[in-house]
């Protein structure tokens, strides 16, 4: 998986145990362990915000991206469009009101 969880590094920098972090942000140790090992399919933004608040960090301090050879072979951008299709399809809250 090209997205790498670097939570263990941040825990070591903050000299905090995973058990204490889980209790502080209100999730189970099991859920935090699954996130630490990359065995989750997703993460709520509220949980990510709580992690960042408790660790005094930014989301980029907890996640890293290491492209796999398969990712590098894919044509992510259309040739005539500098923006990814996903960015073009994003609708903001103001647009829906």
N, C-alpha and C positions, 0 to 999 in steps of 0.2 A: 504494500500500500504506500503510495507516495506521500501521504500526510503522516508525519511522525509526531507522536506525543512526547513532549519534553518536560512534562510535569515533574518527573523525578529530579531533574536538574534544578528546577526552581525550588523544590522542597529542600534539597541539599543546601542551596544558597541561603535559604531562609532558616535553615536549621529547624525544620518543622517535620513532625511525623505525619504520615498520611492519615493515621487514625485521628489525630488532632484536627487536621484540615477538614476531614469528613464531618466531624462533630461541629466544627465552626460554621460550615456552610449548610448544614442540615441535610446531608445525603448519607446513605449507608456506606460503610467501608467497602462492601462488595461492589457497589456502583462506582466508587472512586477507583477501586482496583481494576475494574473492567475498562474504565477510561484510561488509566495509566498504561495498560498493556495494549491499548488500541483495539480492544475487542467490542467496541460499541459502534453502532451504525450512525449515531448522531448525538448531538449534545444541545440542550436548550440554551438559548442565549442568556437566560436568567442564571443558569448554572455557571456558564462561562463568566458572566459578570461577577458572580459571587466568588468564584475561584480567583479572579483578578483582584478583587477587593481584598480578600483575605491574604493574598500573597503579595499585594502591592506591586502588580505587574500589568502587562498588556497581553492581549490574546496571542500576539506573535511570540511572546516569551514562553508560551505553553505549547505552541504548535509550530511545526516546521514543514517545509515541502521539499522533498527529494524526488525529482521526476524519475520515473522508471523508463526503461528503453521503450516500452509500449506507448507511454505518454509522449515521448519525443517523436515517435513515428506518426502520431495522429496530427491531422491538420485542424488545429483548434480554431483558427481565425479564417474567415472567408477571405479570398484573395483581394477583393475590392473593398473590404470593410475593415478598418483598424480596430473596431470594437468587437469583443466576443458577442455571440448571439444572446447569451444569457444577460449581458449588461443591457442590450437593446430592449429586452422584454421586461425589464424591471419597472414596476409601477409604484410610485410613491404614494403615501397616505393622502397627500393633498390632491393628487390626481383623481382619487376615487371618491372624494367628498363632494 
